[in-house]
Amino acid sequence: MNLNNIIFLDIETVPLTETQNELPPALAELWADKCDQLRKRSPERYGTDDNADEMFHEAGIFAEFGKIVCISVGFIHQKAGKNCFRVKSFYGNDEHKLLTEFADLLNNFHRQQILRHPSGRPQIGAPTSYLGQIREDGYSVKGRYQHRQHSR
């Protein structure tokens, strides 16, 4: 595998709001249901006394309750015959803008790339992101993000 053909990603997420009480009522109800499921599935991790607000710090790892606040992209390139690692980060509170800027970066790469987390394995809080290969035949990653618009 050619290291120059790999893009390394780290995507950081946070809960949509600072507390569960700030969520819209329908979403707060869904979060309470999610917490019930989490307590049933992982009783060793979540106590039966843990309420949904106490568990809300973990909401950011679930797409429905979180938003992306930072995407860091790294890649290896040759400079003067040596491998160099370059990093570009997109960050801020506007998830749509972050995803659009990230998609623009991906669409400007004209070689095949494999996308994955730098560790090469899934981690809580740092999910593996495999978006597929970008092909020279016009496959556009940007199109996958244009439909993911949330009002917050």
C-alpha positions as CSV (number, residue, x, y, z in Angstrom):
1,M,0.0,0.0,0.0
2,N,1.3,3.4,-1.0
3,L,1.2,5.7,2.0
4,N,0.8,8.7,-0.3
5,N,-2.7,7.3,-1.2
6,I,-4.1,7.5,2.4
7,I,-6.0,10.3,4.0
8,F,-6.1,10.1,7.8
9,L,-9.2,11.5,9.5
10,D,-10.1,12.5,13.0
11,I,-13.6,13.7,13.5
12,E,-14.6,15.4,16.8
13,T,-18.2,15.7,17.9
14,V,-20.1,17.3,20.8
15,P,-23.8,17.1,21.9
16,L,-26.1,19.4,20.0
17,T,-26.7,21.5,23.2
18,E,-25.0,21.9,26.5
19,T,-27.7,20.1,28.4
20,Q,-30.5,17.7,27.6
21,N,-33.0,20.3,28.9
22,E,-32.0,22.6,25.9
23,L,-33.0,20.0,23.3
24,P,-36.3,20.4,21.5
25,P,-39.0,18.3,23.4
26,A,-39.2,15.6,20.7
27,L,-35.5,15.1,20.6
28,A,-35.2,15.2,24.5
29,E,-37.8,12.3,24.5
30,L,-35.7,10.4,22.0
31,W,-32.6,10.9,24.1
32,A,-34.4,9.6,27.2
33,D,-35.4,6.5,25.2
34,K,-31.8,6.1,24.0
35,C,-30.6,6.3,27.6
36,D,-33.0,3.5,28.6
37,Q,-31.5,1.4,25.8
38,L,-28.0,2.1,26.8
39,R,-28.7,1.2,30.4
40,K,-30.2,-2.1,29.3
41,R,-27.4,-2.9,26.9
42,S,-24.5,-1.9,29.2
43,P,-25.5,-2.1,32.8
44,E,-21.9,-2.4,33.8
45,R,-21.2,1.1,32.3
46,Y,-24.5,2.9,33.1
47,G,-26.0,2.6,36.6
48,T,-29.8,2.2,36.9
49,D,-29.7,5.6,38.8
50,D,-28.1,7.5,35.9
51,N,-30.6,9.8,34.4
52,A,-30.7,11.1,30.8
53,D,-29.2,14.5,31.8
54,E,-26.3,12.8,33.6
55,M,-25.6,10.7,30.5
56,F,-25.9,13.6,28.1
57,H,-22.1,14.2,27.9
58,E,-22.0,11.1,25.7
59,A,-24.7,12.4,23.3
60,G,-22.2,13.7,20.8
61,I,-21.1,10.2,19.7
62,F,-24.6,9.6,18.4
63,A,-25.4,11.3,15.1
64,E,-29.0,12.2,16.1
65,F,-27.9,14.0,19.2
66,G,-24.5,15.3,18.2
67,K,-22.8,17.6,15.7
68,I,-19.3,17.7,14.2
69,V,-17.1,20.6,15.5
70,C,-13.8,19.6,14.0
71,I,-12.5,17.5,11.1
72,S,-8.8,17.0,10.9
73,V,-7.4,15.6,7.7
74,G,-3.8,14.3,7.4
75,F,-1.9,12.9,4.5
76,I,1.7,12.0,3.6
77,H,3.3,13.6,0.6
78,Q,6.8,13.6,-0.8
79,K,9.0,16.7,-0.4
80,A,12.6,16.7,-1.6
81,G,12.4,12.9,-1.7
82,K,11.3,12.6,2.0
83,N,7.9,11.7,3.4
84,C,6.2,14.6,5.1
85,F,2.9,14.6,7.0
86,R,0.5,17.5,6.4
87,V,-2.6,18.3,8.5
88,K,-5.6,20.5,7.7
89,S,-8.3,21.1,10.2
90,F,-11.8,22.4,9.7
91,Y,-13.4,23.6,13.0
92,G,-16.3,25.7,14.3
93,N,-19.9,25.6,15.3
94,D,-21.4,25.5,11.9
95,E,-21.5,21.7,11.0
96,H,-22.9,22.3,7.5
97,K,-20.0,24.7,6.7
98,L,-17.4,22.2,8.1
99,L,-18.8,19.4,6.0
100,T,-19.0,21.6,2.9
101,E,-15.3,22.7,3.3
102,F,-14.3,19.1,4.0
103,A,-16.2,17.9,0.9
104,D,-14.5,20.6,-1.2
105,L,-11.1,19.4,0.0
106,L,-11.9,15.8,-0.9
107,N,-13.3,16.8,-4.3
108,N,-10.0,18.6,-5.1
109,F,-8.0,15.4,-4.6
110,H,-7.5,13.7,-8.0
111,R,-6.0,10.5,-6.9
112,Q,-7.5,7.5,-5.2
113,Q,-7.6,7.8,-1.4
114,I,-8.5,5.5,1.4
115,L,-10.2,7.3,4.3
116,R,-9.9,6.0,7.9
117,H,-9.1,7.1,11.4
118,P,-5.3,7.5,12.1
119,S,-5.4,4.6,14.6
120,G,-6.8,2.3,12.0
121,R,-9.4,1.0,14.5
122,P,-12.7,2.3,15.8
123,Q,-12.7,4.2,19.1
124,I,-15.4,5.8,21.2
125,G,-15.3,9.6,20.6
126,A,-13.1,9.1,17.5
127,P,-15.1,7.0,15.0
128,T,-13.7,5.3,12.0
129,S,-14.8,7.2,8.9
130,Y,-14.6,5.3,5.6
131,L,-16.3,7.2,2.8
132,G,-15.1,5.0,0.0
133,Q,-12.7,5.6,-2.7
134,I,-12.7,8.7,-4.8
135,R,-12.4,7.7,-8.4
136,E,-11.2,9.6,-11.4
137,D,-14.6,8.9,-13.1
138,G,-16.4,11.7,-11.4
139,Y,-17.6,10.1,-8.1
140,S,-18.3,13.0,-5.8
141,V,-18.1,12.8,-2.0
142,K,-19.7,16.3,-1.8
143,G,-23.0,15.0,-3.0
144,R,-23.2,12.8,0.1
145,Y,-23.1,15.8,2.4
146,Q,-25.4,18.2,0.5
147,H,-28.5,16.5,1.9
148,R,-27.4,16.5,5.5
149,Q,-28.6,19.8,6.6
150,H,-30.0,20.3,10.2
151,S,-31.5,23.4,11.6
152,R,-30.0,24.2,15.0
